[in-house]
């Protein structure tokens, strides 16, 4: 049985693909950034050997690779071919391709519904809160059988490190299956480096690689991999048209939630809150500044509409966690 669970909040959509009661994929869409397939019109700011840098209506830059016969300062229509992707310490800007005309039907909601349809045709989404889906992502490790699978984002890609006690082949077998599961679950693309427990036997290393292939066969995302070398290292490269769940959660940080994530989650909490009267969000100065910025005005408006009450944001460097929401009359 295949289901899609959805969980909508101001500016952030979540979905989980569920097969036989087990969550196998998590999908996020954040509406303030250029989305894969989105249409727009932008001005060519500069042309470089890498391609043309285009500034859209919100002031964000996109890169159109290759040569285009349009002068700097001119306007052109584009379609986003790869979303912005945050990596530790840097943000890779979105990429686009030039198109003849912009379709008025391609908006953020249409793109989200199209994405849901690509997961399971004909399945009606059913709203369901999914706050606990990110526990493993935030912890940075998973335990399965005799294996402990640690993972961390780097500029070069995602790194998995395998630990455990007992037979190396048993540890690596469990880890291979779990890594394939996590790659699909968190929709991870780009470069992946896996450090298995070293094994001298080339035949056993090949078996582990084949176990990984079998476990990854249910994942529709294309990938290539290397063999496992004598030190236990295997490299996997997967397509990367969008940020992974980890990219969304941590942004340019390594293991701490990004200010953007904190802001989205606080608006989500405020929109869900029960009671009457003003909603007061208390958070750090950096997050409060982001939430009150002009770019986030539409998110604030949407939050107030869903909560049925006015909303204010208060900066407090002494607040615990990422912040909290107070309702005037609960």
N, C-alpha and C positions, 0 to 999 in steps of 0.2 A: 504494500500500500504506500502510495506517495502523497504527501501533504506539503503545503506551503504555509508556514506560520508567518504572519506579518506583525509589525509593531511600528506604528507611525508616531512621530513627534515633530515639533517645530524644526524644520530644516534638516531633519535626519530620518531616513527610512531604514528599517531593518527587515530582513527576511531570513527564514531558515528553511532549507530543503530537508524534509524529514522522510526517511525511507524505513518502513516497518517500525515506526516509533523511535527511530534513532536519528539524531540530527547529523547530517553529513556535510552540509555546506551552510556558511553564514555569509550573507550579503548585506553590505551597507551602501547607502547613497547619501551624500551630503550636498545640499542643493546650492551652496554659495560658490562652488568651484565649477569650472567647465567640466561637463559630463560627456562621456563617450557617446558619440553620435549626435551631440547637440549642434545646432546651427547658429551662426552669428555673422555679424559684419564687423570688420575691424580695419584699422589704419596701419599701413606698413610703416613701422617706426624706423627700421634699419635693415639693410641686407648684408649678410656676411657669407663667408664660404660654407658655413653650416646650413644656411637657408635664410628665409625672411622672418623677422620677428614682428608679429602683428599684435596690436593693442586693441582689446575688445571694448565694448561699451562700459564695462565696470572698471577699466584700467588695468586688467590683468594681461600679461604677455602670453602669447602662444607662438610656437615655432612651426613654420611650414618648411620642411626640409627640401633641398634641391633648388633648382633654378626656376623662377617664375618671371614672366614678362610683364611685370608691373613695377612702376617706379616708387621710390620712397615717398611717403606722404599720401599715396593713393589709397583708396578703400577697396576691399574685396570681400566676398562672401567665403565662409569657411565652414567645415564640419570637423569637430573634434575627433581625432583618430587615436589619441592616447591621453588619459587624464593626468592632471598634476599628481606627482608621487613624492611624498615626503620620505626622506632617508635621514639617518642620524647626521645632524649637522648641516643639512642642505635640503632644498626643495627643487625637484626637477620639474620645470614648467611643462604645461600641457603641449601636445603637438596636434597639428591640424592639417587638413588638405583643402586646397581651394576648390570651390564649387560654383556652379553658374548662378544658382538662385537659392534663397533661404526659404525653407518650408515653414509656414506659420503653425503647422500642426505638431512640430517637434518641440515639445516643452518638457520640463523636468518630470511632470507626472506621467506623460506619455512614455518617456524613456524608462521610467521605473516600471510601469506596467508591461512594457516590452521585455524588460529584463526578467520579470516574474514569469511571463509566458515562456521564455526560453528555458526556464528551469523545469516546468512541467505543464505542458499544454492541456488546457481544459480544467485545471484544478483551481477552485475558488479560494483565494487567500482568506484565512480566518484570523482576526486580530488576537494576539497573544503576547503578553509581556515576556521579554527575553533578556532580562538584566543579568542572569547568571551564566549566560553563554560565554562571557569574557573572562571567567575566573582563571582558566588555564593560560590564556593569553597574557594576563597580567602577572601571573605567577612565573611564567617563563620556563616551566618544565612540566613534564607529564610522566607518570609512573605506570608502567604496564608490565605485568608478570615480573621477570627478574631485571628489567631494564629501566633505567632512569634517563629520560630524553630531555636534555636541556636545549634551549634555543635562544638566540639573540640576534637582533638586527645589526648589521654593519653597513657602511657605505658600499661595500662590495657585494653585499647580499645577506641572506639569512644563513646563520651557522648553527648546525646541530652538533651537539657533543653527547656521546653515549657513555653512560656509566652503568655499573652493576657488579654483582658478585656471582661467581659460578662459571659455568661453561660459556666461553665467548660466543660460540655459535648460537646458543640459546638466547643469549642477550641480544645479539645482533638480529636474530630472526624476529624477536618481539619488537625491536626498535625499527626495523625496516617497515613492518606493517603499521606501526604507530606514526612514523614520519609521513608515510603516504596519506594516512588519515588526516594528520594535521595540515598538510599542504592543501588538501582539498577543503577541509573545514574552514580554514582561514583565508582561502582563495589567494594563496601566495604565488607570486610570479617572480621572474627575474632569476638571478643566480642563487643557488642553494648549495652549500658545502656541508657534507655529512662526515663526521669523524667517528666511524665505527670502532669498536674494540678490535685491535689488530689480531689477525689470524695468519699463520704461516701458510696454510693450505690454500693454493690458488683455486682449487675446485670448490672449497667451502665459500670462498669469497664470491665466486661466480653464483653459487646457490643463493647467497644473500641478495645479490643484485637482481636475480630472477624473482626472488620473493618480493622485492620492492616493485618490480615491474607488474607482477600479478596483483599486488595490493593497489597499485595506481591505475589499474585498467578501468576501474569504475569511474575515474575522474576524466571528464571530457576535455580538460585542458591539455594541449600538446606539450610534450617535453622531450628533451634529449638528456642522456646521462653518460658518464664515463664508466669504465670498470672501477672496481675497488682495488686500490693499489696495496702494496705490502704494508703500508703504514695505517691502513684502514680508511683512507680518504676516498670519497666518491663525490663527484660534482654533477649537479642536476641543473639544467636550464629550462625554465618554463616561460611561456608567453606571459606578457605583463601589460595588458591594456588599461588596467585600473589599479588603484592602490589596494593592497591587501587589508584585511581586518587589522593586522598589526600596524600597518602604515597609518591607517585612520586613527587608531587609538593613541599612538605614541608620537606621531608627527616627526619632527626633527630631534626629539629626545631618544634616548636609548631604551630605558625601561620605565620612565615616568610618563604618566598620562600627559598629553599635550594640553595647552591652554584651550585650544579649540574643542577638544573632547570634553573637558570640564565644563565649558560654556554650553555645549549642546546637551550634556547630561543634566545640568542645572535647569535649563529651559524645559527639558523633558519632565523633570521632577515637578516643576512649577505647573506645567500644563496638566499633569495628572492629579495634583493636590486636591483634597476635599476640604470643604468649609466655605466660609463667606468672608468677603472683604479683601483687602490688599494682600498681595503676595510679595514678600520681601526676600530677595535672594542675597545672601551674604557670602562673599568669596574674596579671594586675594585681589590686590590692586590690578595686577596684570590681566586676570580673567575678567574682572569687572570692567576694565577699560575696553576689552574686546567686546563684551556683551553690549556695551552702550555705544559702540562705534556706529557710524552711519550705515556701514555695510550690513550690520546685523539688525537694522530697524525692522525689516520685514519679518525676521524671526521673532522679535519681541512682540510685534503686532499679532502674529499668529498665536503665540503663547497666551497672550491676554484673551484672545477670542476663545481658545480652547478651555482656558481656566474660568472664563466668565467673570473676570475681575481684573482690576488694574495691577500693575507690577512695577516694583522698583528694585534697583540693584545697588547694594551697599558694599564698598570696599573695606576690608578688614584684614590686615596682614596676620592677625593672631587667630583667625578662624582655623578650625581643624579640618583635616581632609581636604577635599576640593571645594567645600562650601556646603551650605544648607539652605532650605526654603522654609520660611515661616509664614503661616496663614493667620490673618488677623483674628478670625473666629473659626476655630476648628470644631 
